[in-house]
């Protein structure tokens, strides 16, 4: 399976809640209607990072099948001057319940180099199934897609964990359920291209792909405030390394109190 910058961003921020876990059925206290966050993707092969692409995420309240939902969109792309090397134009959408944060619909439409993929998934949470063009698949309770799980994960209280603790998660992608985990690494001050932040740091277990290596090699930092916004992701790749930094935001639910100094 192709592993673009955007999908790794999604996978790395996705914390899913198994049956019986207190997180199953968690309520949203971190984001609101109209929120928009944007990132710049930097690439390095010789120790110098260059601006290679961008990604953005928006969340809006809508009606879907007579239900009130968050419609979240995530898009990622390489800068045009690097398209001749490896062109990326990725789009992800999810519709999930505003009360339970459980997804009803997931759409993935990507172009990565010469690879194209379209995926349309309908979730039946009561029957624990995911329906795609390839059939009906059994999934665990409270299953998330890669995009809805970012917003679910932002409601985790990291203060409940000790450094080194593993937090299990699973998601449905490419007609499969992935059972992974993140390892909580504690609190840390991190300086990004946007500014300096108080953060929570964790390291996700990744599945080996065409770009990223498997294992615990990626580091992720999210704001240590009520918003839980991701501010930096770093990871080696097959050739070189990538760094993803928060570069803009609109309509956050709370003041960004974790920001302690601008660049």
N, C-alpha and C positions, 0 to 999 in steps of 0.2 A: 504494500500500500504506500502511495506517495505521502511524504511527510513534509509539507510546506511549512514556512515560518508561521503562517496564521494557524494552521491546525495544531502545531506544536504549542503555540501560545494557548490555544483552547484546551488541549490535553493537560498542559502543565498547571492550569488553574482550576481544573475540574475535580471537586471533591464530592464523592457520592456516598450515600448513606444506605447501608445495608439494612435488611429487615431486622427490627428489634433495636436498631440504633436510635438514640434519642434525637438525632438529626432528622429522621424521617418524619416529614410533616412540619418542618421548621417554617416559621413565618418570616416574611421579609421585613427587616428593619434597617437596611443599608442603602438601597437605591430607590429612585422615584421616577415617575413619568417624565419623559423628556431628557433624561440623562444621556450625555454623549461623551465618550472618552476616546482619545486618539493617541497613536504611538508611532515612533519612527524606528525602523529596523536598520541597524548598522552591521556591516560585514567586515571581517578582517581575515586576510590570508597571510600577511607579513607583519602583524603587530600594530598596524594602523587601521583604525575603523573608518569606513566610508558610509555615507548615507545611501542605502541600497533600496529601501522600500518603506511602505507605511501600512498601518492597519487602524481601523476604527470600529467602535461598537456603539450602537444606539438602542435605547429602550423606550417604547411608547405603549400606553394603554389603548387597547382596541377591543372590538367585539369579534369573536371567532366561534362559529357554530353556536350562537346564542349564549356564549360564555364571555366573561370579562377576562382578558388575558393581557400579558405583556408580549408585545411583538418586538423581538430583539433581532437586530441585523448586525452581522460582522463581515467586514470586507477587508481584503488584503491584496496588495499589489507591489510589484517591483517598480522602481523608477524607470521611466521609458529608456533612458540611456543605457540601462543594463538589460533590457529586454532581449538583446541579441545573444546574451549569455544564457539566461534562463528566465523566460517570461512567466510571471505569475499574475493571474487575475482570479481571485477566489471570492466567493460570496456564500455566506451562511445565514440562514434564518431559522428562528424557533418561535413557537407560540406556546406559552405556558401559563398555567392558572395563577392569577394574582394572589390567591389565598394560600394554595398549597405549593406553588412553584413547580408543579409537575407538568411536563410537556405533553402537548396534544399533537403537534406537528413539527417536523424538522426538515429543512430543505438545504441541500448542499449542491452548489454549482461551481465547479472549479476548472481552471486551465493552468497547468503547471508544465512549462516546456512543451513537449509534444503530447502530454497526458491530459485527457479530459474526463471528467466524472460528474454525473448528475445523480443525486440521491434524494428520494422523497419518502419520508417515514411518517406513518400515523401510529400514535401510541394509544393503546387501550390500557389504562392504568388499573382498572378493576379486574381485567382478565389477565394482566401481566403479559401482554403481547405487544410486539412491534410489527406493523404490516408494511412491507415494501413491495416493489415490483417482482421481487424474487420469492415472495411467499410470506408466511406468518411465522414469527420467531418468538419463542418463549424468552421472557426477560425477568430479572429479579424485581421484587417490590421496589417502588420508588425510583425506577430507572430514569436516568437523565440522558439527554443527548449532549454532545460536546459543547454546545453553546449555552443551553439552559443551565448546565452544571456550573459554569462560571458564576452566574448570578446566585445560584443556590449556595455555592461555596463561600461567597462573600459574607454570608450570614453566620459562618462558623465563629465561635468564641475560642480563639486560639489560646486565651488565658487558661483554658481548661487543661492544656497539655504541658508536658515537660519536654525539655530538649531531648531529641532522639526518638520521641514517640512516633509511631506509624499511624496514619489515618487511612483506612481502606476506602477505595472508591471504585466504582464501575460505571461504564457507559456503553451505549449501543452505537456502533459505527460500522459501516460496510458489512451489514448483516451479521455482526458478531458482538458479543458482550465481552468487554475488556475489564478484567479484575486486576486493579493495580493499587498503588498506595502513594501517599506523600509522606516524607519524613520531616517533622517539624524541627526547625533548627534554632528557634528562639527569637529574641528581639535584636535588632541591629539598626544602626544609623547608616544610611546609604546615600551617596552623592550621585545624582543622575544628571543628564543633560538639561533637565528642567530645574532641578533644585535638590536640596538636601532634605531627607525625610527620616522620621522615626518609622520603622517598619517591623513586620513579622517576616521571618525568612523560612522557606521550606524548600525541599528537594524532591521532585516527583520521580517515581520509577517510570521510565519510558520503555516503550516497545521499540525494538530495533527497526529502522526504516531505511529508505534510500538516501536520506540526507543526515539524519540524526542517529547517533549510536544509542544502543540500549543501555539500561542501568540507571544509576543515580549520578548523573553528570550535569544536570541542569539545575541552576539556582534561580529561585523566584522570590521577589520581595513585594509585599503588599502593605498599604498604609496602616499604621498602628493608630487608627481612629475609627469612628463609626462608619466611614464609607468603605473601608477595605478595598481600596482601588489598587490594582497592580501598578507598580512604578518602574520595575526593572526585571528583566529576564536575561540570563546569560547562559550560553551553552556552547561546547565544542560541536562541530559538525564534521562530516567526512573530510572536507578540505577547509581548514580555517576555523572560525568561530563566529557567532552572532551575538548581538546585544540588542535588546528591545527596550526602549525607554518611553515612559509617559511623556507626552509633549503638549497635551491640551485637554481641557475638560469643560463641560457646561452642565448646569442644572444638577450639581451634586446635591444630595439630600441634606448634608451637613457641611459646615465649614471644614476645610481641609487643614485641621489642626496639626496633623503630622508633619506638615511642611514647616521646616525650621530655618530655612535659608534658601534664597534664590541662587541660581548659577552665578 
